[in-house]
Amino acid sequence: MEKLLLLGDEAIALGAIDAGLSGVYAYPGTPSTEITEYIQESKLAKERGIRSEWCANEKTAMEAALGMSYAGKRALYCCKHVGINVAADCFVNSAITGTNGGLVYLAADDPSMHSSQNEQDSRFYADFALIPALEPSNQQEAYDMVRYGFELSEKHKVPVMMRVTTRMAHSRAGVERREMLPQNEKSYPADKMQYILLPAVARRQYKALLDKQAHLIEASETSGYNRYIDGTDKKLGIIACGIAFNYLMENYPDRKCPHPVVKISQYPMPEKMINRLFDECDEILVLEEGQPLYERLLRGLLNRGGKPIHGRLDGALPRTGELSPNLVGKALGMTVSEGMPVPSLVAPRPPKLCDGCPHIDSYTALNEAMKSFPGGRVFSDIGCYTLGALPPFEAIYSTVDMGASITMAKGASEADLLPSVAVIGDSTFTHSGMTGLLDCCVDNANVTIVILDNEITGMTGSQKSSATGRIESICQGIGVAPEHIRVINPLKKYFEENVQVFKEEIGYNGVSVIIPRRECIVALNKRLKAAKKNQTK
Amino acid sequence: MKIDIILCGVGGMGALSSAAIISEAALEMGWYMKQAETHGMSQRGGDVQSHLRLSDEPIASDLIPEGQCDIILSVEPMEALRYLPFLHKDGWVITNEKPFVNIPNYPDFDAVLAEVKKIPHHILLDADAIAKEVKNPKGANMVVLGAASKYLKIDIEKLENAVRSIFGKKGDAVVEANIAALRAGRAVADK
């Protein structure tokens, strides 16, 4: 079959379509967004009726995927690593209910925090929930593993995590397709009680999950995704997880490592392979792209006089950040090549709000209004508008997690930090801001919530926002007084009146919502370009 | 045979389009390739880079090791300097000399160009001006790619085919404008 040039994300998407996918459920998040986008834009997916719209947040997405699996069909859930936090309740409990149709949870981690607020390693979640995890080392594996993940899920009746990192998600290489599978027919779970996690059932199901572990380890030994590659120099044995295997091999031009290597792309760990490595080698080096999960487990708390285990915890590799060929080379004791230093005059070029961005006018007006309220604070959220932290705005004081602006402002106001203002985007508001606003209304908190409505999910590249056209009615329904829901147009020419609206509502003792509404400039330009193209056709 | 290339610039300047064109041409030639990109937040006017690796043998790492990059291809001079730790001692820097100033502390232009000139193998060209001359004012990235084509071990015809395939959807005028920019860049390198 023909080789296609695909991003890791695209390989996963196509792998899922070809493996009989019936639906993908996701909320946008770098570096996972392109998976769902690929399926949304795929003609093939359309012909096959694959469900692919964006969901309100990662929790609703994962639960819907679980529901599709309940009905016997193959479902894919996708998120960035922190999205698993949002969906964690469903994640852990769905390991206990188990599955019917194949269910794959894709988590895209971001070591080095290229576009994220932390670098948590999703493999911890898989280990914690006792479900298998797959970690491809190249785009072809990524394509193949989705299919294998569905099979594994259906065979053992567990959800399967697939974990990638930024480099895997956003790197392109040639991928060969396989024959396309039909979608599953609808079917009901054989056991009527399987999904009812009443304590008595949950205890039984949890025991069943524990009993599956030996089979899952056996699958890790035999699937072929984990390999024991023998070597002659047994002074060192190497465990290389996911793409860390590539960085290891990059250091050997003939692609032959003299040391025994266990290449890991499937968890739980293949215990026989690990034991053999440990028995045959004097020292162990653990290469993990992410946090030192298995290095820590292998070392244990009491590694006194045991075989030395090297990795991120003993300084052989840096404790944080992505790995690279040279970092791995250094850990192997090699002399690695170096280029020239970066000249000192090179200045950082941080991302910034686009020219013409509506957030610029919103922040300019808000900053002006806040001058009248010394001692006040603006709590913010996750989105392009987080860039309001940087000069020239320096308008915000927090960015923690999706929706935290509203609830942090509420808590601060209750500690008499006044005024407390929240700034949140439209998509983030419907993701996780609505429940916080309900808390504010129930308590009649003294807060001002600014919902920046650019009518799109901006930062991840213009995805449809679930909030569009609904914000005022949602706020009213939750209990905000209609006269304190103020819509403004964030344009320079309305600066004076916008400042006035901000001042009035910040001065109001109670819950008020200001909605600066103007289309994202990137989305607007895309739309105009597409319209022009259609005209010339 | 292997070529490791870093393509860089500022979000929106077309560095990633150049990467796509080289990739397409390399695939047509039956080479192995890996291309790592920056997506997401950094695209909002921040620095962007792509590691592009081509080889006639399978490639291990998606990232180019430091000190191993053969060509840094940049649409902005200060951005070219940012990736010098990756450049091989015999590697080439091919960059637009026109600065893109969207930060208040952009260094002195002449000092930036002086740093580029310290690199043993470099080509500095005013890609913006050349692009305007061939009536493709947005084609600076194509001009730089054309100049680099001399060192890419890929025939310029193959690159032109890739431009046709990638920009084909946008119409003949766009394709021809980009090919003109590509050729104008190559002419500078050939001088």
Interface residues (C-beta under 8 A of the other chain):
Chain A: K3 L5 L7 T30 P31 T33 E34 H114 S115 R167 M168 H170 S171 R172 A173 G174 I243 N246 Y247 M249 E250 R255 S324 P325 N326 G329 V336 S337 E338 G339 M340 P341 V342 P343 L345 V346 A347 P348 R349 P350 P351 K352 L353 C354 C384 L387 P391 M459 T460 G461 T536
Chain B: V10 G11 S23 E24 L27 Y32 M33 K34 Q35 A36 E37 T38 H39 G40 M41 S42 Q43 R44 G45 G46 D47 P58 I59 A60 S61 D62 L63 P65 E66 G67 Q68 C69 M78 E79 L81 R82 L84 P85 F86 L87 H88 K89 G91 N102 I103 P104 N105 Y106 P107 D108 A111 V112 E115 I119 G171
